[in-house]
Amino acid sequence: EIIKQVPMKARPSMIIRSKRAEQVELQTTAFMDAAPWWLSDSVEKVPQVEALVPVAMKHLDVETLDFSSEVHLAEAVRQAVKLANTELGASARLSRKLQDLAEKDLLSLLIGKGPLQPLYEDDAVTDIFIDTHNSVKVVRKGHAMETPFSFRSPAEYQLFVDRMLESAERSLSRRSPIVDCVLPDSHRSRVSAIHPSVIEAAEPRLCIRVPRLQQIAFFDILQTKTLPAPLAAWLSEIVALGEANILVLGPSGSGKTVMTTALLSSVNSDERIITIEDVPELFVPTVHLEKLVARPPDENGEGEITMKDLLRAALRRSPHRIVVGEIRDEEGRIFLRALETGHAGSIATLHADNSKDAMWRLLDLVAAYEQAPQGSIMRRLARSVHLTISMKLVDGSPCLMEVAEVSCNEHGEFVIKPLVSYSGVEKGRRTWQLQCEDSHWIRRVEEQDVSLMPGFGLKAASPVDDTAVDDKAK
């Protein structure tokens, strides 16, 4: 009843914590450190409903159900629950209210998220792992944790898996033991399913990636101490300038997507942006946006649309900037050509540990498809990629580790010049340090009256010890 009084647009920011109305609390952000509500106070189950739903499932002929008709589906579920209720005997039959709860539960298994619904409602949950019907784990804010949720039986879990994959026109079997697909739900959840025969187990295993489409600006990641305020202002100006191509790098779950989304919040509103992703995770607050999303092949191996295909299509659609969700293979070569043809201010992400490794990995990806000397490709990359932003998880939360400027020397080799780097925690606060006070991009942004200067959380560059330099030279 309380939720009904909350405007629809406000509901995602509400969390219902328990059975009591006074325990409703506002969730300020997905980055809160508080324990999830579903861990401390999960929804109380009704024993009669728990017993009725499995019986009702046996009265459903799933293969004959018309999932395109909500009316037909609701009626079929209602009849199944009614039949199951009559089997309980006159003394044990459920009230109409409890039957409604059973119908809602069964419908959620067929066309919803079933017991996983609270995890989808938690914006901090990014990955859901199901090993067996009674083992559901998640990754929340970068931490793996158990959940109190489960399916009632292996049969119920199998029904959920089958229906979920069928919604994406896929199926899991010995002939097709590994399935990767994107669900047609509001989240565009990415699913990786493995048949029991592959892992010598009794039940299938699921890994569900839940993209969190949300509008994130630098203000939001400043609240999580991902980077210092002076650097956020400087990065915002350099993105608005629209001249520097940026590579955001780091391991999985390190905050690359969040950082990229924050960078895009500084793009001018009159610029046309095309985002290219295998799963739509980037949110760009502009009307001049096209989101291109890759598509895996169907069961017959047809209909696949790769990131490479999307990049080629994007070049024909006159964008000001191109944003690539992740460079993995041949899209590295096409992205380089896009940068060389004048799409300044573009951004891409890449899995790498540091800036030098990222440039070398990008070099390998391009060289695998380019018939050109390595030195030539290195010079092209150094001219096209101007800045790198390195991300990592520190104590479970995203942290910007380094901003570096990329160039090449007279030998055509990469020169990585750190501008700002993470220096650790002092007095309970994260701190960063300027590594240099002069560079091409620092000077270029200074022309816009924005300087990269020490400030809150950002320490000045260490003074050069002339004696140490002289001793090293000697």
C-alpha positions in Angstrom: 0.0 0.0 0.0 2.9 2.3 0.8 4.5 1.7 -2.6 1.2 2.5 -4.4 1.4 6.0 -2.9 4.8 6.7 -4.4 4.9 8.1 -7.9 6.0 5.6 -10.5 9.2 7.5 -11.4 10.2 7.7 -7.7 9.8 4.0 -7.0 13.3 2.9 -8.1 14.7 5.1 -5.4 12.7 3.4 -2.7 13.5 0.2 -0.8 10.9 -1.7 1.2 12.9 -3.2 4.0 10.4 -5.4 5.9 7.0 -6.3 7.0 6.5 -3.0 8.8 5.6 0.3 7.2 7.8 2.3 9.4 10.9 0.5 8.0 10.6 2.1 4.6 13.8 4.0 3.8 15.0 6.2 1.0 17.9 4.8 -1.0 20.1 7.8 -1.9 22.4 6.0 -4.4 23.4 2.7 -5.8 26.9 3.2 -4.3 25.8 3.2 -0.6 27.9 1.1 1.8 24.8 -0.2 3.8 24.0 -3.9 3.7 21.3 -4.8 1.2 17.8 -4.9 2.6 17.2 -8.4 1.2 20.1 -9.8 3.2 18.9 -8.4 6.6 15.2 -8.7 6.2 14.0 -10.9 3.3 10.3 -11.3 2.4 8.5 -13.7 4.7 7.2 -16.7 2.9 3.7 -18.1 3.3 3.9 -21.9 3.9 0.5 -22.6 2.2 1.5 -20.8 -0.9 4.9 -22.5 -0.9 3.2 -25.8 -0.9 0.5 -24.9 -3.5 2.7 -23.5 -6.3 4.6 -26.8 -7.0 1.3 -28.6 -7.3 -0.1 -26.0 -9.6 3.0 -26.3 -11.8 2.0 -29.9 -12.6 -1.3 -28.7 -14.0 0.3 -26.3 -16.5 1.1 -27.5 -20.0 3.8 -25.0 -20.7 4.3 -26.1 -24.3 0.7 -25.1 -25.1 0.7 -21.8 -23.3 0.3 -18.6 -25.4 3.0 -16.3 -23.8 2.0 -13.5 -26.2 -1.4 -13.2 -24.6 -1.4 -12.0 -21.0 -5.1 -12.7 -20.7 -4.6 -16.3 -21.8 -1.6 -16.9 -19.6 -3.3 -15.4 -16.5 -6.4 -17.6 -17.1 -4.2 -20.7 -17.5 -2.4 -20.0 -14.3 -5.7 -19.3 -12.5 -7.1 -22.6 -13.5 -3.9 -24.5 -12.5 -4.0 -22.9 -9.1 -7.7 -23.6 -8.8 -7.1 -27.3 -9.6 -4.2 -27.5 -7.2 -6.3 -26.0 -4.5 -9.1 -28.5 -4.9 -6.7 -31.3 -4.4 -5.8 -30.1 -0.9 -9.2 -31.1 0.5 -11.9 -29.0 2.0 -10.1 -28.5 5.3 -6.8 -27.4 3.8 -8.0 -25.2 0.9 -6.6 -21.8 0.6 -8.5 -18.5 0.7 -8.9 -16.4 -2.4 -6.2 -14.0 -1.1 -3.7 -16.8 -0.8 -4.6 -18.2 -4.2 -3.9 -14.8 -5.7 -0.5 -14.8 -4.1 0.2 -18.3 -5.6 -1.0 -17.1 -9.0 1.3 -14.0 -8.8 4.2 -16.3 -7.8 3.7 -18.7 -10.6 3.3 -15.9 -13.2 6.6 -14.4 -12.0 8.3 -17.8 -12.7 6.9 -17.9 -16.2 7.3 -14.4 -17.4 9.1 -12.5 -14.6 12.2 -12.9 -12.5 10.8 -15.3 -9.9 12.8 -15.3 -6.6 15.5 -13.1 -8.3 13.2 -10.1 -8.4 14.6 -8.4 -5.3 18.1 -8.7 -6.8 17.0 -6.9 -9.9 15.5 -4.2 -7.8 18.8 -3.6 -6.0 20.8 -1.2 -8.2 24.0 -2.2 -6.6 23.8 -5.8 -7.9 25.5 -6.3 -11.2 25.9 -10.0 -11.5 23.7 -13.0 -10.4 25.1 -16.5 -10.3 22.9 -19.6 -9.9 24.8 -22.9 -9.2 21.8 -25.0 -8.1 18.2 -24.3 -7.4 19.0 -23.5 -3.8 22.3 -21.6 -4.3 22.0 -18.0 -5.6 25.0 -15.7 -5.3 25.6 -12.1 -6.5 28.3 -9.5 -7.1 27.3 -6.4 -5.3 29.5 -3.3 -5.4 32.4 -5.5 -6.5 32.0 -8.1 -3.7 30.7 -11.6 -4.1 28.1 -12.6 -1.6 25.5 -15.3 -0.8 21.8 -14.4 -0.9 18.9 -15.9 1.0 16.9 -16.6 -2.2 16.3 -19.9 -3.9 13.9 -21.9 -6.0 11.7 -24.5 -4.4 12.9 -27.4 -6.4 15.1 -28.4 -9.3 12.0 -28.7 -11.5 11.0 -25.1 -10.7 14.5 -23.9 -11.4 14.5 -25.8 -14.7 11.2 -24.2 -15.7 12.6 -20.8 -14.9 15.7 -21.4 -17.1 13.7 -22.8 -20.0 11.2 -19.9 -20.0 14.0 -17.3 -19.7 16.0 -18.7 -22.6 12.8 -19.2 -24.7 12.1 -15.5 -24.4 15.4 -14.9 -26.2 14.5 -17.7 -28.7 17.2 -20.0 -27.3 17.3 -23.3 -25.5 19.8 -25.3 -23.4 20.4 -28.9 -24.3 23.1 -31.5 -25.0 23.1 -30.3 -28.6 23.4 -26.7 -27.4 25.2 -27.0 -24.1 26.5 -23.4 -23.8 24.1 -20.5 -24.5 25.0 -16.8 -24.4 22.2 -14.4 -25.1 20.6 -11.1 -24.2 17.1 -11.2 -22.7 14.4 -8.9 -24.1 13.7 -7.4 -20.7 14.0 -3.8 -19.6 17.5 -4.4 -18.3 18.8 -6.2 -21.4 20.2 -8.8 -19.1 23.1 -10.8 -20.5 22.8 -14.5 -19.7 25.5 -17.3 -19.9 23.9 -20.7 -19.3 25.8 -24.0 -19.1 24.1 -27.4 -19.5 24.7 -29.9 -16.6 26.5 -32.4 -19.0 29.3 -29.9 -19.4 30.1 -29.5 -15.7 29.1 -33.0 -14.5 26.4 -31.5 -12.3 22.7 -32.3 -11.8 21.4 -28.8 -12.6 22.3 -26.1 -15.2 24.3 -23.1 -14.1 23.5 -19.5 -14.9 25.5 -16.3 -14.9 23.3 -13.2 -15.4 24.9 -9.8 -16.0 22.4 -7.0 -15.1 23.4 -3.7 -16.8 22.4 -0.7 -14.7 21.4 2.0 -17.1 21.6 5.2 -15.1 22.5 8.8 -15.5 25.9 9.3 -13.8 27.8 12.6 -13.7 31.1 13.5 -12.1 29.1 14.6 -9.1 28.0 11.1 -8.5 31.4 9.4 -8.6 32.8 12.2 -6.5 30.5 11.0 -3.7 32.1 7.6 -3.9 35.7 9.0 -3.8 36.4 7.5 -7.2 38.6 10.6 -8.1 39.4 14.0 -6.7 37.3 17.1 -7.4 40.1 19.1 -9.2 40.7 16.2 -11.6 36.9 15.7 -12.2 36.7 19.4 -13.3 39.7 19.0 -15.6 38.4 15.8 -17.2 35.0 17.4 -17.7 36.6 20.3 -19.5 38.7 18.1 -21.7 35.7 16.0 -22.8 33.7 19.2 -23.5 36.6 20.4 -25.6 36.1 17.4 -27.9 39.6 17.0 -29.1 41.2 14.3 -27.0 40.4 10.6 -27.6 40.3 8.7 -24.4 40.9 5.0 -23.5 39.4 3.9 -20.2 41.0 0.7 -19.0 41.0 -1.7 -16.1 39.9 -5.2 -15.1 36.3 -6.4 -15.0 34.1 -4.7 -12.5 36.6 -1.9 -11.9 34.2 0.9 -12.8 35.1 1.5 -16.5 31.5 1.8 -17.6 30.7 4.2 -14.7 33.7 6.4 -15.5 32.8 6.4 -19.2 29.2 7.4 -18.5 30.5 10.2 -16.2 32.8 11.4 -19.0 29.9 11.4 -21.5 27.9 13.6 -19.2 30.2 16.5 -20.2 29.7 16.1 -24.0 28.0 19.2 -25.5 24.3 18.8 -26.1 24.5 19.6 -29.8 26.9 16.7 -30.7 25.8 13.5 -32.3 27.0 10.4 -30.4 26.9 6.7 -31.4 27.5 4.1 -28.7 28.5 0.6 -29.7 28.1 -2.1 -27.1 27.4 -5.8 -26.7 25.2 -5.0 -23.7 23.6 -1.6 -23.4 25.2 -0.2 -20.2 26.2 3.4 -21.2 23.7 6.2 -20.5 24.2 9.4 -22.5 22.0 12.4 -21.5 21.5 13.8 -25.0 18.8 13.6 -27.7 21.4 13.2 -30.4 22.2 9.6 -29.6 22.1 6.3 -31.4 22.7 3.1 -29.4 23.9 0.2 -31.5 23.9 -3.2 -29.7 25.6 -6.4 -30.9 23.5 -9.5 -31.3 24.7 -13.1 -30.9 23.8 -15.8 -33.5 20.7 -17.8 -33.1 20.6 -21.6 -32.7 21.2 -22.0 -36.4 24.3 -19.9 -36.3 22.6 -17.0 -38.2 21.6 -13.4 -37.5 24.8 -12.5 -35.6 25.8 -8.8 -35.5 29.3 -8.2 -34.2 30.9 -5.1 -32.7 32.9 -4.9 -35.8 29.7 -4.7 -37.9 28.3 -2.0 -35.7 31.5 0.1 -35.9 31.4 -0.1 -39.7 27.8 1.0 -39.7 28.5 3.8 -37.3 31.1 5.3 -39.6 28.4 5.7 -42.2 26.0 7.6 -39.9 27.9 10.8 -39.5 28.6 10.9 -35.7 30.7 13.6 -34.0 31.9 11.0 -31.5 32.0 7.2 -31.3 31.9 5.4 -28.0 32.9 1.7 -27.9 31.7 -0.3 -24.9 34.7 -2.6 -25.1 37.5 -3.3 -27.6 38.2 -7.1 -27.8 39.2 -8.1 -31.3 39.0 -6.6 -34.8 37.0 -3.6 -33.6 40.4 -2.3 -32.4 41.5 -1.8 -36.0 38.2 -0.3 -37.1 38.2 2.1 -34.0 41.7 3.2 -34.9 40.5 4.1 -38.5 37.5 5.9 -37.1 39.9 8.1 -35.0 42.1 8.7 -38.0 39.1 9.9 -40.0 38.4 12.7 -37.6 36.0 11.5 -34.9 37.8 13.5 -32.2 36.6 13.2 -28.6 35.8 9.5 -28.9 36.0 7.1 -26.0 36.6 3.3 -25.7 37.1 0.9 -22.9 39.7 -2.0 -22.8 40.6 -4.7 -20.3 44.2 -4.0 -19.2 46.1 -3.5 -16.0 47.9 -0.3 -16.8 48.3 2.3 -19.5 51.4 0.7 -21.1 49.8 -2.7 -21.2 46.7 -1.2 -22.7 48.6 0.4 -25.6 50.5 -2.8 -26.3 47.3 -4.8 -26.2 45.6 -2.4 -28.5 48.7 -2.6 -30.8 48.4 -6.5 -30.8 44.7 -6.3 -31.7 45.3 -3.9 -34.6 48.4 -5.7 -35.8 46.5 -9.0 -36.0 44.4 -7.5 -38.9 46.8 -4.9 -40.4 49.5 -5.7 -42.9 51.8 -2.9 -41.8 55.1 -2.6 -39.9 54.7 -2.6 -36.1 56.4 0.8 -35.8 53.9 2.3 -38.2 51.0 1.0 -36.2 52.5 2.3 -33.0 52.9 5.8 -34.4 49.3 5.8 -35.6 48.0 4.7 -32.2 50.1 7.3 -30.4 48.7 10.0 -32.6 45.1 8.7 -32.2 44.8 7.8 -28.5 45.6 10.9 -26.4 44.7 10.0 -22.8 44.3 6.9 -20.8 42.3 6.6 -17.6 43.2 3.5 -15.5 40.6 2.1 -13.1 40.8 -0.5 -10.3 38.8 -1.7 -7.3 40.3 -0.5 -4.0 38.7 -1.9 -0.9 35.8 -3.1 -3.0 34.9 0.3 -4.7 36.1 1.8 -8.0 39.1 4.1 -7.9 40.8 6.1 -10.6 44.5 4.9 -10.5 46.0 7.1 -13.2 45.4 9.6 -15.9 48.2 9.5 -18.5 49.1 11.2 -21.7 50.1 9.1 -24.7 52.7 10.1 -27.3 55.6 8.5 -29.1 59.4 9.2 -29.3 61.6 9.6 -32.3 61.9 5.8 -32.5 58.2 5.4 -32.8 57.8 3.8 -29.3 55.0 4.6 -26.9 55.7 7.3 -24.3 53.3 7.2 -21.4 53.4 10.3 -19.3 51.4 10.1 -16.0 49.5 13.3 -15.2 47.8 12.2 -12.0 48.1 9.0 -10.0 46.5 7.5 -6.9 48.7 7.7 -3.9 46.8 5.8 -1.2 44.7 6.6 1.9 45.7 9.4 4.3 43.7 10.0 7.5 40.9 7.9 6.2 40.7 9.6 2.8 41.8 8.7 -0.7 44.4 11.0 -2.1 45.9 11.5 -5.5 49.1 13.3 -6.6 50.0 15.4 -9.6 52.8 13.8 -11.5 53.7 16.6 -13.8 52.6 20.3 -14.1 53.2 20.7 -17.9 52.0 18.6 -20.8 50.3 19.2 -24.2 46.8 18.5 -22.8 47.3 20.4 -19.6 48.4 23.5 -21.7 45.5 22.9 -24.1 42.9 22.9 -21.3 44.5 25.9 -19.7 43.6 27.9 -22.8 40.0 27.3 -21.7 40.8 28.9 -18.3 40.8 25.5 -16.5 44.0 24.4 -14.9 44.9 21.1 -13.4 45.9 22.3 -10.0 46.2 20.8 -6.5 43.1 20.9 -4.4 40.9 18.8 -2.2 42.2 15.2 -2.4 44.8 16.1 -5.0 48.4 16.9 -3.8 50.9 18.9 -5.7 53.6 17.3 -7.8 56.6 16.2 -5.8 59.5 18.6 -6.1 62.4 17.5 -8.2 65.5 16.6 -6.2 68.3 18.2 -8.3 71.0 16.5 -6.2 69.5 13.1 -6.9 69.2 13.9 -10.6 72.9 15.0 -10.7 74.0 11.8 -8.9 72.0 9.6 -11.3 73.5 11.4 -14.3 77.0 10.9 -12.8 
